């Protein structure tokens, strides 16, 4: 550099990688693919940059921190949910339930399907929501909240009842998925059911009920269990709505 000249700007890391120029959608898709393949512990700016063929610094244009990248993964899951919901209900459905209730079931099932497609990322649906205030959540998440609340208002509940059912619906949905995805098998290569489940690690005198129930607990409830629990929940709150209407 010539004497007395001003220093130039710091070199900007190129965001043109092996798949062409990056954008936020491509970055988040690659992050989700990495997590699907190797788990959340494998995700870092450096590792993601290597996946995309760019320097890690190039990614900070699309996610300003590791936390922002994790929030982006939550966003990607909810965007996939939105895509599934835009397909619409099956033609010729014979469901006679109120439209708002049928649509809540459709949202719950689509969420379940997204979670089972990306089980490694599912913990973020809880941990990031515990860390991020409502107004700072990704727009795709807020649009899902808006969609559910609009349906709940059609049920006839007052504002307090709608808020209570919204919390219950969210808790049931995310809780059910978390239980479905819990690891239950201790040794997948073991043929003997007791050793496969690791029952020999559980003291029989202290945990007789758990040992007896363990084989049944390993069986997933599936979408049928999700729907049954949701119906029970909606029935319970529906009784409250009926009492409010007759009061």
C-alpha positions in Angstrom: 0.0 0.0 0.0 1.4 3.4 -0.9 2.6 5.6 1.9 -0.2 7.9 3.2 -3.1 6.0 1.5 -6.2 5.1 3.5 -6.6 1.4 4.4 -9.2 -0.4 2.3 -12.2 -2.1 3.7 -11.8 -5.5 5.3 -12.1 -8.4 2.8 -15.7 -9.6 2.6 -16.0 -13.4 2.6 -17.5 -14.6 -0.6 -20.9 -16.2 -0.3 -20.6 -18.1 -3.6 -20.2 -21.7 -2.7 -20.3 -25.1 -4.5 -24.0 -24.6 -5.1 -23.8 -21.1 -6.4 -24.5 -17.9 -4.6 -26.1 -18.4 -1.2 -29.4 -17.1 0.1 -31.1 -17.5 3.5 -33.3 -20.4 2.2 -30.3 -22.3 1.0 -28.4 -21.8 4.2 -31.2 -23.0 6.4 -31.9 -26.0 4.1 -28.3 -27.0 4.4 -28.3 -26.5 8.1 -31.4 -28.7 8.5 -29.9 -31.4 6.3 -26.8 -31.4 8.4 -28.8 -31.7 11.6 -31.0 -34.4 10.1 -27.9 -36.4 9.2 -25.6 -35.9 12.2 -27.6 -34.2 15.0 -27.6 -30.8 16.6 -24.2 -31.2 18.1 -22.7 -31.3 14.6 -24.0 -27.9 13.7 -21.6 -25.0 13.7 -20.9 -22.0 11.4 -17.6 -23.6 10.4 -19.1 -27.0 9.7 -22.0 -25.5 7.8 -19.7 -23.3 5.8 -17.7 -26.4 4.8 -21.0 -28.1 3.7 -21.8 -25.1 1.5 -18.3 -24.6 0.3 -17.8 -21.1 1.8 -16.0 -19.5 4.7 -17.9 -19.5 8.0 -17.8 -15.7 8.0 -20.0 -15.7 4.8 -22.8 -17.2 6.8 -23.2 -14.3 9.2 -25.1 -12.4 6.5 -27.9 -14.9 6.9 -27.6 -15.7 10.6 -25.8 -13.3 12.8 -25.0 -15.9 15.5 -25.3 -19.5 16.4 -28.6 -18.8 18.3 -29.9 -17.0 15.2 -29.1 -20.1 13.1 -31.0 -22.3 15.6 -33.9 -20.0 15.3 -33.6 -20.3 11.6 -34.0 -24.1 11.9 -37.2 -23.6 13.8 -38.3 -21.2 11.0 -37.4 -23.9 8.4 -39.6 -26.5 10.3 -42.6 -24.1 10.4 -42.1 -23.2 6.8 -42.3 -26.9 5.9 -45.4 -27.1 8.0 -47.0 -24.2 6.1 -46.2 -25.9 2.8 -47.9 -29.1 4.0 -51.0 -27.1 5.1 -51.3 -25.3 1.8 -52.1 -28.6 0.1 -55.5 -28.4 1.8 -57.7 -31.2 3.1 -58.4 -34.3 1.1 -61.2 -34.0 -1.4 -64.4 -35.8 -0.6 -63.8 -35.9 3.2 -66.8 -37.2 5.1 -65.8 -35.6 8.4 -68.9 -34.1 10.1 -67.0 -32.3 12.8 -67.0 -28.4 12.8 -64.6 -27.0 10.3 -62.5 -25.3 13.0 -62.0 -28.7 14.8 -61.2 -30.6 11.6 -58.6 -28.0 10.7 -57.0 -28.2 14.2 -56.6 -31.9 13.6 -55.1 -31.3 10.2 -52.6 -28.8 11.8 -51.7 -31.3 14.5 -51.1 -34.1 12.0 -49.0 -32.0 9.7 -46.9 -30.8 12.7 -46.5 -34.5 13.7 -45.4 -35.4 10.2 -42.8 -32.6 10.0 -41.4 -33.5 13.4 -41.0 -37.2 12.5 -39.3 -36.1 9.2 -36.8 -34.1 11.2 -36.5 -35.7 14.7 -33.0 -34.4 15.4 -34.3 -30.8 15.1 -37.4 -31.3 17.2 -35.8 -30.3 20.6 -35.4 -26.8 19.2 -39.2 -26.4 19.1 -39.1 -26.4 22.9 -35.6 -25.0 23.8 -35.7 -22.0 21.4 -39.3 -21.2 22.4 -38.1 -21.1 26.0 -35.4 -18.7 25.1 -37.1 -16.4 22.6 -39.9 -13.9 23.6 -43.1 -14.1 21.6 -42.5 -11.0 19.4 -39.0 -12.2 18.4 -40.0 -15.6 17.1 -39.7 -16.2 13.4 -42.6 -15.0 11.3 -43.5 -18.5 10.2 -43.9 -19.5 13.9 -46.1 -16.4 14.6 -48.3 -17.2 11.6 -48.8 -20.7 13.0 -49.9 -19.2 16.3 -52.2 -16.8 14.5 -53.7 -19.7 12.4 -54.5 -21.8 15.5 -55.9 -18.8 17.5 -58.2 -17.9 14.6 -59.6 -21.4 14.6 -60.0 -21.5 18.4 -62.0 -18.3 18.3 -64.6 -20.1 16.1 -65.2 -22.6 18.9 -67.3 -20.2 21.0 -64.9 -19.8 23.8 -64.3 -16.4 25.4 -60.8 -14.8 25.3 -59.7 -16.5 28.5 -60.9 -19.9 27.3 -59.3 -19.4 23.9 -55.9 -18.6 25.5 -56.2 -21.6 27.8 -57.1 -24.0 24.9 -54.2 -22.5 22.8 -51.8 -23.4 25.6 -53.3 -26.8 26.0 -53.3 -27.5 22.3 -49.6 -26.5 22.0 -48.6 -28.4 25.1 -50.4 -31.6 24.0 -49.0 -31.4 20.4 -45.3 -30.8 21.3 -45.5 -33.0 24.4 -46.9 -35.9 22.4 -44.3 -35.6 19.7 -41.5 -35.4 22.3 -42.7 -38.6 23.9 -43.0 -40.3 20.5 -39.4 -39.5 19.7 -37.8 -40.5 23.1 -35.2 -43.2 22.8 -36.6 -46.3 24.5 -34.4 -49.2 23.2 -31.2 -49.7 25.1 -29.5 -52.1 22.7 -31.0 -52.3 19.2 -28.8 -55.3 18.2 -30.1 -57.4 21.1 -32.7 -60.1 20.2 -33.9 -60.8 23.7 -36.7 -58.2 24.5 -35.6 -57.7 28.1 -32.0 -57.0 27.2 -33.1 -55.0 24.2 -34.9 -52.7 26.5 -32.2 -52.8 29.2 -34.6 -54.1 31.8 -31.6 -55.7 33.6 -30.5 -52.1 34.4 -33.8 -51.4 36.3 -34.0 -52.7 39.9 -37.1 -54.9 40.1 -37.9 -54.2 43.7 -37.9 -50.4 43.1 -39.4 -50.2 39.5 -41.8 -53.2 39.1 -44.4 -51.2 37.3 -42.0 -49.5 34.9 -40.4 -52.8 34.1 -43.8 -54.4 33.3 -45.0 -51.4 31.2 -41.7 -50.9 29.3 -42.6 -53.1 26.3 -45.8 -51.3 25.8 -44.2 -47.9 26.3 -41.8 -48.6 23.4 -44.7 -48.8 21.0 -45.4 -45.5 19.4 -48.9 -44.0 19.8 -48.8 -42.8 16.2 -51.2 -40.3 14.6 -54.1 -42.2 16.1 -52.9 -41.5 19.6 -52.4 -37.9 18.7 -55.9 -37.5 17.4 -57.5 -39.3 20.3 -55.8 -37.1 22.8 -56.7 -34.0 20.9 -60.3 -35.0 20.7 -60.4 -35.5 24.5 -58.9 -32.1 24.9 -61.3 -30.4 22.6 -64.2 -32.2 24.1 -63.2 -30.9 27.6 -63.0 -27.3 26.4 -66.1 -27.7 24.3 -68.0 -28.4 27.5 -66.8 -25.1 28.8 -67.8 -23.3 25.7 -71.3 -24.8 26.0 -71.7 -23.7 29.6 -70.6 -20.2 28.6 -73.2 -20.0 25.8 -76.0 -21.2 28.1 -75.1 -18.9 31.0 
